[in-house]
Structure formats: C-alpha cells, structure tokens
Amino acid sequence: MELKQLRLEMVLSPEAEKLYKDFVVNLEIEMGNLNDERGEVGFLGRLAIYTLKLSMLYQISENPQETIFENAMYRAIRLVNRAKRDILELLENQLGNTEFENCKQRVLSLIRKNRIIERTKLMQNLRDTSKDYLDKILETLIEAELIKEDKNEIAGQKPRRYYRILQQ
C-alpha cells in the first residue's frame, strides 16, 4: 500500500499523548530561555508539528492504524531531539556570530588586553562602531557581569568612564 493511498485520521494513544505533551512543554521552556538573534525560536516552534508528522510516519511504517502508539512517538521525539541538537550546534559554531557578537568580542578583547580602558579609547579602536552601538554592547557586557564600569569625576570636567574585566 502506498502512503498517498492512505486516508487515515490518526489519534494519539494516552501514553503517546503524554510523551508528546511533555515534549512540547520542554520545548516551550527551551524557547522561553532563548535569545532569538539567530531565529532559533521559530525553528523550535515548528518541531512540535514535525514530531507529530514523524510519529505518524513511524506508526504507519510499523502498522498502519488510526492510533499512534508510544513507541512511534518515542522514536519521533528521539529523531527530532537529535536533529534539534545538531542544527542548534551548527547555528552556534559553524555559521559564525552576528555582527553584534563579533563587535562584543572585539570590545572584550580590547578590555582584556588593556586591563582597564577608557571609553574614548574604545571608540578610537572601534572606528566603524557608533557611540550608541558601543553603548549597547557595553550595557550587554555589564548586565552579563563580564565587565564593570568605573567613573572618574573631576570637578568642572566631564566624567570619564573606564571599563575593566570581571571574569577571566
């Protein structure tokens, strides 16, 4: 029997439904913890549908019935988790960082190299970076507790801002 000839409306067994619901809850938690610079949330959101489709295919290949059983769902979840891990690793390691990440690494490198550096010195070393963009990067690094900002205020002069590394 060919797949295109099958006209089944499939339902999940109680065990398969529990597995699927647990998978979706974990997926939603993972999506909530992501910073979506690379579009990972959209990708992860589609995995729930792919898991259902794969479980149908596994069930049909084992025994064409109207019910998707636990084993088919388990196999689909395992395959999707493996693919998810590999794709996220590819996004993280193989495709390079965003412009923001690259600039952030340059700023960290300059601060490490100088141990303490004035903001104006950072601007001089990052000529292709606007003041606002640098401020966003510095704010991100401060929030991540990677650097600390110190101010040197002298009466009658504009305060000078310095940055130093908190972690090595």
C-alpha positions as CSV (number, residue, x, y, z in Angstrom):
1,M,0.0,0.0,0.0
2,E,1.4,3.4,-1.0
3,L,1.4,6.3,1.5
4,K,-0.6,8.5,-0.8
5,Q,-3.4,6.0,-0.8
6,L,-3.8,6.0,2.9
7,R,-6.6,8.2,4.2
8,L,-6.4,7.9,7.9
9,E,-7.3,10.3,10.7
10,M,-4.9,9.5,13.4
11,V,-5.2,9.9,17.1
12,L,-2.7,9.6,19.9
13,S,-2.9,6.8,22.5
14,P,-2.9,8.1,26.1
15,E,0.8,7.1,26.5
16,A,1.8,8.8,23.2
17,E,-0.2,11.9,24.1
18,K,1.6,12.1,27.5
19,L,5.0,11.8,25.8
20,Y,4.1,14.4,23.3
21,K,2.7,16.9,25.8
22,D,5.9,16.5,28.0
23,F,8.0,17.1,24.8
24,V,6.0,20.3,23.9
25,V,6.3,21.6,27.5
26,N,10.0,21.1,27.5
27,L,10.3,22.7,24.0
28,E,8.3,25.8,25.2
29,I,10.6,26.2,28.2
30,E,13.6,26.0,26.0
31,M,12.1,28.6,23.6
32,G,11.5,30.9,26.6
33,N,15.1,30.7,27.6
34,L,16.5,31.7,24.1
35,N,17.8,35.0,22.9
36,D,16.4,34.9,19.3
37,E,19.3,36.6,17.5
38,R,19.5,33.7,15.0
39,G,15.8,32.9,14.6
40,E,16.0,29.7,16.7
41,V,12.6,30.2,18.4
42,G,10.8,29.9,15.0
43,F,12.7,26.8,14.2
44,L,12.0,25.2,17.6
45,G,8.3,26.2,17.4
46,R,7.9,24.1,14.3
47,L,9.5,21.0,15.9
48,A,6.2,20.1,17.7
49,I,4.5,19.7,14.3
50,Y,7.4,17.8,12.8
51,T,7.3,15.4,15.8
52,L,3.6,14.7,15.1
53,K,4.2,14.1,11.4
54,L,7.2,11.8,12.1
55,S,5.2,9.8,14.7
56,M,2.5,9.3,12.1
57,L,5.1,8.0,9.6
58,Y,6.7,5.7,12.2
59,Q,3.3,4.3,13.1
60,I,2.3,3.8,9.5
61,S,5.6,2.0,8.8
62,E,5.1,-0.3,11.8
63,N,1.4,-0.9,11.5
64,P,-1.0,1.3,9.6
65,Q,-3.6,2.0,12.2
66,E,-5.6,5.1,13.3
67,T,-3.8,5.3,16.6
68,I,-0.2,6.5,17.2
69,F,1.3,4.4,19.9
70,E,4.0,5.3,22.4
71,N,6.8,3.6,20.5
72,A,6.2,5.6,17.4
73,M,6.0,8.9,19.4
74,Y,9.2,8.0,21.3
75,R,11.1,7.3,18.1
76,A,9.9,10.6,16.6
77,I,10.9,12.6,19.7
78,R,14.3,11.0,19.7
79,L,14.9,11.8,16.0
80,V,13.6,15.4,16.4
81,N,15.8,15.9,19.5
82,R,18.9,14.7,17.7
83,A,18.2,17.0,14.7
84,K,17.5,19.9,17.0
85,R,20.8,19.4,18.9
86,D,22.7,19.2,15.6
87,I,21.1,22.2,14.0
88,L,21.5,24.4,17.1
89,E,25.1,23.3,17.3
90,L,25.6,24.2,13.6
91,L,24.0,27.6,14.1
92,E,26.2,28.2,17.2
93,N,29.5,27.0,15.9
94,Q,29.6,26.8,12.1
95,L,27.7,29.8,10.8
96,G,29.6,32.4,12.8
97,N,28.5,35.1,15.1
98,T,26.3,38.0,14.4
99,E,27.8,41.4,13.8
100,F,26.8,42.3,17.4
101,E,28.5,39.2,18.8
102,N,31.7,39.9,16.8
103,C,31.8,43.5,18.0
104,K,31.1,42.4,21.6
105,Q,34.1,40.0,21.3
106,R,36.3,42.8,20.0
107,V,35.3,45.0,22.9
108,L,36.1,42.3,25.4
109,S,39.4,41.6,23.7
110,L,40.4,45.3,23.9
111,I,39.4,45.5,27.6
112,R,41.3,42.3,28.4
113,K,44.4,43.5,26.5
114,N,44.5,46.8,28.3
115,R,43.1,45.5,31.7
116,I,41.3,48.9,32.1
117,I,40.4,51.1,29.2
118,E,38.7,54.5,28.8
119,R,35.5,54.7,26.7
120,T,37.1,57.2,24.4
121,K,40.0,54.7,23.8
122,L,37.4,52.1,22.9
123,M,35.8,54.4,20.4
124,Q,39.2,55.1,18.8
125,N,39.9,51.4,18.4
126,L,36.4,50.7,17.1
127,R,36.1,53.4,14.4
128,D,33.4,51.6,12.5
129,T,31.2,51.5,15.5
130,S,28.8,54.3,16.5
131,K,28.6,55.6,20.1
132,D,25.1,54.2,20.5
133,Y,26.1,50.8,19.3
134,L,29.1,50.7,21.6
135,D,26.8,51.7,24.5
136,K,24.5,48.8,23.7
137,I,27.5,46.4,23.7
138,L,28.9,47.8,26.9
139,E,25.4,47.6,28.6
140,T,25.1,44.0,27.5
141,L,28.6,43.1,28.9
142,I,27.8,44.9,32.2
143,E,24.5,43.1,32.5
144,A,26.2,39.8,31.8
145,E,28.7,40.7,34.6
146,L,31.6,40.3,32.3
147,I,32.9,43.9,32.7
148,K,32.5,46.7,35.2
149,E,32.2,50.4,34.5
150,D,34.0,52.9,36.7
151,K,33.6,56.7,36.5
152,N,36.3,59.2,37.3
153,E,34.7,62.5,38.1
154,I,36.8,65.7,38.4
155,A,35.1,68.9,39.3
156,G,34.4,71.1,36.3
157,Q,35.1,68.3,33.8
158,K,33.1,65.8,32.0
159,P,33.2,62.4,33.9
160,R,35.4,59.8,32.3
161,R,34.2,56.2,32.0
162,Y,36.5,53.3,32.3
163,Y,35.9,49.6,31.8
164,R,37.6,46.5,33.3
165,I,37.1,42.8,33.1
166,L,35.3,41.0,36.0
167,Q,35.9,37.4,34.8
168,Q,39.0,35.9,33.2
